[in-house]
Amino acid sequence: MLKKLLIGLAVVAALFFGVGLFLPSKHAVERSINIERPAATVFTLLNSYHAFNEWSPWAELDPNATYVRSGPESGVGARLSWSGDPRLVGTGWQEITASLPYERIESRLDFGPQGAAESYFDLQPGPDGVRVSWGFQTDVTAGQGLLGSVMGRYFGLFLDRWVGADYERGLEQLKAYAESLPATDVAGGEIEVLLVEAAPIVYLSGATSQDATDVAAALASAYRRVTAFIDAHGLQVAGAPMAITRAWDEFGYRFDAAIPVSELADVAGEGVQTGYSPAGRAARIIHRGPYEELLASYERLAAYMTAHGLPQGALSWEVYVSDPAELPPERLETHIYVLIAD
């Protein structure tokens, strides 16, 4: 009886291994969803890990897990490492390996002893937003011994169901999060995050209404007084004029009209003061065109910062790189900065 049992077990084991060795070793999973936001907004969300846990299907599984971002802020080399309950999320990392703006992002995933995989996002713009496809590819036998290889092949039979369910939930949450962001298209804006250093300035504080004509007149008057002060005290201009926004609300526009100088002088007069320009991490967009169209660039920059999880600080400022007396409105260049809150 025992002999027959052992023979039976041997036959079952042989069948298990024999069948397993002929099962596929490579598996792919893909799910898609339509998101009613511009491709650039969704790409910005996926091209970094700042907001990953806002929509990740795994973040809620283990609230006590730790996540660490490293490498660049976004794009190739950006990495997210995690460590949590091995029964829930385990330990591993993922890193962006390829990034084609507004079209495709590829990542490498490493789950430690559980193996590695490749993941990707494909973005296809359409009339109602963007079609996002989230894919996963792995070789379940890579780095495994004979037993692990066979077990992995059987495991692969259920991969589409298990991973697919997570991807479906993740895409639904990505859609909800993305559609909670501003609908402004961030594409086409020359935007970057910079560490801005303080520079000596001569400035005059002022206030006016939010009417474009009133703003232009108030700034022009302030710059004339600042320029006269600089000339009177023999200071050297060291940069383009700036307008530092102190408030833009129902009470109007409060500003500092400033001009950078090479060094400060311990002098003041008739409201004109000396000091330093804003400093710290800031997001900057380069606006090309008339001043009347600056609002669109502000909206684009705000949408970019929201998508990147960059909280807006208390200050913003404009640097008027071009002289409107020398160039037509469509050729003017203005740099808009928004300080990032700590």
Secondary structure, 3 states (H helix, E strand, C coil): CHHHHHHHHHHHHHHHHHHHHCCCCEEEEEEEEEECCCHHHHHHHHCCCCCHHHHCCCHHHCCCCEEEEECCCCCCCCEEEEECCCCCCCEEEEEEEEEECCCEEEEEEECHHHCEEEEEEEEEEECCEEEEEEEEEEECCCCCCHHHHHHHHHHHCCHHHHHHHHHHHHHHHHHHHHCCCCCCCCCCCEEEEEEECCCEEEEEEEEECCCHHHHHHHHHHHHHHHHHHHHHCCCCECCCCEEEEEEEECCEEEEEEEEEECCCCCCCECCEEEEECCCEEEEEEEEECCHHHHHHHHHHHHHHHHHCCCCEEEEEEEEECCCCCCCCHHHCEEEEEEEECC
